[in-house]
Amino acid sequence: LAVPDIAIVERKFAATDPIRYPVGTVLAVVEIVSPGSEPQDRMIKPQLYADTGIAVYWRFELAPKPHIIVSELRRSLFVHTITASAGERTVIPCPFPVDLDPAELARQ
């Protein structure tokens, strides 16, 4: 069982037990990569999320500069679709449009 750092779920499930969302209600997951979690966040968890059919996976990398790698599920595998880099505003369209600069999300 993989537990993401952040799960984006259908509104009607937002107040339920965050460990046990029904299959198909998780719209996206976000992992924040920190020292020691790299293998899990980059290789193991994406495969577990793909196996459960989660459509969107964001990986928030803090080093060397904050950036977000967005991947979408296609044919049971995550495919990299967007990289949002620190210092640049980026619109990430999935699971819904979000306009952000990863540098603003990381504490300096």
C-alpha positions in Angstrom: 0.0 0.0 0.0 1.5 3.4 -1.1 0.5 6.5 0.8 1.1 9.7 -1.2 2.2 13.0 0.4 -0.8 14.6 -1.2 -3.9 13.0 -2.8 -6.4 15.0 -4.9 -9.7 13.3 -4.7 -13.3 13.8 -5.8 -14.9 16.4 -3.6 -17.5 14.1 -2.1 -14.7 11.9 -0.7 -12.5 14.7 0.7 -13.7 14.3 4.3 -13.3 10.5 4.4 -10.5 8.4 5.7 -7.5 9.5 3.7 -5.9 6.1 3.8 -8.8 4.3 2.2 -10.2 6.2 -0.7 -12.4 4.1 -3.0 -10.7 3.0 -6.3 -11.4 5.5 -9.0 -11.9 8.5 -6.7 -8.3 9.6 -6.5 -7.7 12.1 -9.4 -4.0 12.7 -8.8 -1.2 12.0 -6.3 1.8 14.2 -5.4 5.1 12.9 -3.9 7.6 15.3 -2.4 11.0 13.8 -2.9 13.3 14.1 0.0 16.7 12.6 0.9 16.1 8.9 1.5 12.8 8.7 -0.4 14.2 8.9 -3.9 13.8 5.3 -5.0 10.3 5.0 -3.6 9.1 8.3 -5.1 10.8 7.9 -8.5 10.3 4.2 -9.2 8.3 2.2 -6.7 5.3 4.4 -5.9 4.6 5.5 -9.5 4.2 1.8 -10.5 1.9 1.1 -7.5 -0.2 4.2 -8.5 -0.3 3.1 -12.1 -1.4 -0.4 -11.1 -4.4 1.2 -9.2 -5.3 3.4 -12.2 -4.5 6.8 -10.7 -4.5 9.0 -13.8 -2.0 11.7 -12.8 1.3 11.7 -10.8 3.2 14.8 -9.8 6.7 14.4 -8.4 7.9 17.5 -6.6 11.7 17.5 -6.6 13.5 19.9 -4.2 17.0 19.6 -5.5 18.9 21.0 -7.3 16.1 23.6 -7.7 12.5 23.0 -7.0 10.6 21.6 -9.9 7.5 19.4 -10.5 7.4 16.6 -13.0 3.9 15.8 -14.1 3.1 12.4 -15.6 -0.2 11.0 -17.0 -1.2 7.4 -17.1 -1.3 6.0 -20.6 -1.6 2.2 -21.3 -0.9 1.4 -17.6 2.3 3.4 -17.5 3.1 7.0 -16.5 4.3 9.2 -19.3 6.1 12.5 -18.5 4.0 15.4 -19.9 5.2 18.6 -18.2 8.1 19.9 -16.1 7.4 23.0 -14.1 10.7 24.7 -13.2 11.5 27.1 -10.4 11.3 30.7 -11.4 8.8 30.1 -14.1 5.0 30.2 -13.9 3.5 27.0 -15.4 0.0 26.0 -16.0 -0.4 22.3 -15.2 -3.7 21.3 -16.8 -4.4 18.0 -15.0 -6.3 16.9 -13.0 -7.5 20.5 -13.3 -5.7 23.8 -14.3 -3.2 25.0 -11.7 -0.9 28.0 -12.3 2.2 27.8 -10.1 5.9 28.4 -9.7 7.5 25.6 -7.8 9.9 28.0 -6.2 7.0 29.5 -4.3 6.1 26.1 -2.8 9.5 25.4 -1.3 10.8 27.0 1.8 14.1 28.7 1.2 
